Amino acid sequence: MASPLRPQDVDLSTTLADCHLGNPVMTASCCAAAGRELHQFFDVADLGAVVTKSIMRDPRSGRPTPRMAETPSGMLNSIGLQGPGIDAFLAKDLPWLLQHDARPIVSIAGSSLGEYAELARRVGNTPGVAAVEVNISCPNVENRGLVFACDPLQASRVLAVVRRETPRGIPVFAKLSPDVTSIVEIADSVMQAGADGVVMINTLLGLAVDLDRMRPLLGGVTGGLSGPAVRPVAVRAVWQVAEAMPDVPIIGVGGVRTGRDALELIAAGATAVQVGTAIFNDPRAPVRVVRELREELAARGLAKVSEAVGLAHRGITIETTEESST
Ligand SMILES: Cc1cc2nc3c(=O)[nH]c(=O)nc-3n(C[C@H](O)[C@H](O)[C@H](O)COP(=O)(O)O)c2cc1C
């Protein structure tokens, strides 16, 4: 009988569009700001990539407080894209990541096509950027405040502009919202507009009421729901897009806490995964997920993470050789 596969022998390297990564685990946008906060807990170079908090053109103070509320198996946030603006980001945050050998995927967010164009041009032309992630869950100030991500035409316009302004060798990933009737339709429109892949999912719109004060708990009234509560929604979105468009590179995100959670998204069709909310109660979660993913793959005799991508669509039974650690 063949000897069991050892976790250290599993090949976690992966390729997403033109982006080659040592492993498929990344931080999710925001949950680690620009990565610096995490460095006291682990070496940011040990992650496949660090996705930075969405950066806008101008500095922003975000939405009114309170901005966070705990919910069953999740949390609501209404941070509102607080940030230093692109000048400070390019001057301080990005150089720090590059000096620490991280592979930065820079998330950009705009309130008009012109802003997205400017951000893509400036970020894409900065040496060392591994890819651009386009957060389209923002209201379009030029079009009645409609959220770009909720309309296939608006979403495709943003991706066409960003793709046009970003140098060819830098992949552009569209981050999609689950708050739509058909996420496949939105994925199709952004891919046709030139995106190199999709990231799913951003938070779901939610609201919590403070029953003592009889008003919404968050200062911004509504907030984005994240954490384990949203994982089945993320798995569903990844599954649906992978089923409809098997060749589209997908990054799965939503409620990942363990290597097992990561493997679920990968089996549903994701080539890479991001860890977000879990970082708030375990800052080492992303590197732990790398280690646990290795163990989960080894236990199933999968020598390469690429062999696991989309496996659940093929319905192949895999026996687990060891008790998994998670
Ligand atoms: C506090 C907080 C802030 C976030 N800010 C951003 C952001 O700036 N840009 C973005 O694309 N997604 C943002 N997200 C969404 C996450 O990147 C992720 O898509 C979502 O939280 C689901 O993953 P999780 O359950 O692992 O957190 C934010 C999430 C949280 C919890």
The ligand as a Tripos MOL2 file, in Angstrom:
@<TRIPOS>MOLECULE
LIG
   31    33     1     0     0
SMALL
NO_CHARGES

@<TRIPOS>ATOM
      1 C1        -14.9630   45.3350    8.9840 C.3       1 LIG1
      2 C2        -15.0230   44.9160    7.5590 C.ar      1 LIG1
      3 C3        -14.6550   45.8050    6.5560 C.ar      1 LIG1
      4 C4        -14.6730   45.4160    5.2050 C.ar      1 LIG1
      5 N1        -14.2250   46.2850    4.2440 N.ar      1 LIG1
      6 C5        -14.1250   45.8820    2.9540 C.ar      1 LIG1
      7 C6        -13.5250   46.7050    1.9740 C.ar      1 LIG1
      8 O1        -12.9980   47.7960    2.2620 O.2       1 LIG1
      9 N2        -13.5190   46.2630    0.6870 N.ar      1 LIG1
     10 C7        -14.0480   45.0550    0.3240 C.ar      1 LIG1
     11 O2        -13.9890   44.6930   -0.8600 O.2       1 LIG1
     12 N3        -14.5740   44.2270    1.2500 N.ar      1 LIG1
     13 C8        -14.6240   44.6090    2.5470 C.ar      1 LIG1
     14 N4        -15.1390   43.7630    3.5010 N.ar      1 LIG1
     15 C9        -15.6710   42.4540    3.0810 C.3       1 LIG1
     16 C10       -14.6410   41.3400    3.2630 C.3       1 LIG1
     17 O3        -13.5040   41.5420    2.4700 O.3       1 LIG1
     18 C11       -15.2830   39.9750    2.9040 C.3       1 LIG1
     19 O4        -15.6700   39.9960    1.5480 O.3       1 LIG1
     20 C12       -16.5040   39.6540    3.7490 C.3       1 LIG1
     21 O5        -16.3580   40.1290    5.0680 O.3       1 LIG1
     22 C13       -16.7840   38.1520    3.7990 C.3       1 LIG1
     23 O6        -15.6830   37.4410    4.3070 O.3       1 LIG1
     24 P1        -15.4920   37.0550    5.8800 P.3       1 LIG1
     25 O7        -16.7790   36.4330    6.3140 O.co2     1 LIG1
     26 O8        -14.3340   36.1060    5.8930 O.co2     1 LIG1
     27 O9        -15.2240   38.3260    6.5790 O.co2     1 LIG1
     28 C14       -15.1300   44.1220    4.8520 C.ar      1 LIG1
     29 C15       -15.5220   43.2360    5.8530 C.ar      1 LIG1
     30 C16       -15.4660   43.6090    7.1910 C.ar      1 LIG1
     31 C17       -15.8830   42.6100    8.2450 C.3       1 LIG1
@<TRIPOS>BOND
     1     1     2 1
     2     2     3 ar
     3     2    30 ar
     4     3     4 ar
     5     4     5 ar
     6     4    28 ar
     7     5     6 ar
     8     6     7 ar
     9     6    13 1
    10     7     8 2
    11     7     9 ar
    12     9    10 ar
    13    10    11 2
    14    10    12 ar
    15    12    13 ar
    16    13    14 ar
    17    14    15 1
    18    14    28 ar
    19    15    16 1
    20    16    17 1
    21    16    18 1
    22    18    19 1
    23    18    20 1
    24    20    21 1
    25    20    22 1
    26    22    23 1
    27    23    24 1
    28    24    25 2
    29    24    26 1
    30    24    27 1
    31    28    29 ar
    32    29    30 ar
    33    30    31 1
@<TRIPOS>SUBSTRUCTURE
     1 LIG1         1 GROUP 0 **** ****
